[in-house]
Amino acid sequence: MRFQKGQSGNPGGRPKKLDDVVELARSYTAEAIERLVFWMRSKNAKVSAYASIALLDRGYGKPHQESTITIEKRDAVDWTRGELAAFLDDAVKAGSRTPAPDGRGGKSDRVH
């Protein structure tokens, strides 16, 4: 189905959240926290750990995760001739392994 030019594909916009449901759910916050505290004090270590994590996440937020990946972005004009030659050489070698647009990997489907 195509949309007419100038006409929104979603004229009603995003559905509005149900404020009543959110308000009702939040009315049980204290009871939910009390239940988590009950399970945190459980003798079952697994249940206790999960409840403790849930309480900490709600009280302090989930811990941030750090990434140790670094990406060096350089313009081609900053590369040495050797780096450019190596890059092009790798690209040519990789090109020989690239499947052809017909999906046959550049190989004939004939058996001779």
N, C-alpha and C positions, 0 to 999 in steps of 0.2 A: 504494500500500500504506500502510495506517495502522498506527501503533504503538499498542499497548495502553497505557493510562494507567499510569504508574509503571514502565514497561519501557523500557530504553535502546534507542535505535535502533542503537547500536554497542556491544554488550555486551563485546566484546573490547578496546575502547578503541583508542587510536591504535596503529598497528603500531610495535613496538620497532625501533630502528635496529639494523642488523647490525653488532655490535661487531667481529666478525672482519673484515669488509670494511673498516671504518674503520681498524682496526689495520694491516691489510695495506697499504692505500693510504698510510698515514703512514710505513710502513717504507721507502717509496721517496722520501721527501722529499729526502734529501741528493742522491740521483741526479738527481731532477727539477731541483733548484737548479743542480747542475753542468751539466745540459743547457741550462738557461736562460742560464747564464753563457757557455757555448759559443756560443749564438745571439746573445747580446748583443755578443760580439766579432766577429760576422760583418761582412763588407764590405758586405752588403746592408743599406742604411740602414733600410728598412722593417722587416725582420726584427729588426734590432738594436734599433730603437725599441720594438717590441712586447715583446721579451724584457726590455728595461730597465724598461719600465712594470710588467711582471709581477713582476719582482724587487722593485721599489720598493713595489708594492702589498702584497706578502707581508711585506716587512720593516718597513714603516711604516704600512700600512693605506691604503685609498683616501682621497684628499683629500676633506674635507667640502665640500659645495656650499652656498653661501649663497643665500638668497632675498632679493630686494629688494622683495618685495610686502608692503605694509602694508595692513591692513584696519582701518578705524575702525568700532568697534561702539558704537552709541549707542542708548539707550532712546528710544522715541517721545516720552516726556514731556520729553526734553531738546531736542526739535526746536522750531524756531520755527514760527509759524503759516504763514509763507511756504514753509518747507521741507515741511511736511505737505501744504499745498495743491499744491505742485509734484509731490510724490510721488504723491498721489491722482490728479492730472491725468495723469501719466505712466501710472499703472496703468489708468485708464479708456481712454486711447489704446491701450495695449498690449492691453487686453481686446478691442478691436474687431478685432485681428489674430489673436486666439487661436482655433484651430480648435474647432468645436463638438464635443461628445462623439460625434456620429455620424460624425466624420471629414470632413465636407464643408466645414469652415471657415465654418459659419453660412450658407452659400449654398444655395439651392434647387437640386435636381438637374433641375428642369424647364427646358426650353428654349422660351421664348415671346418 
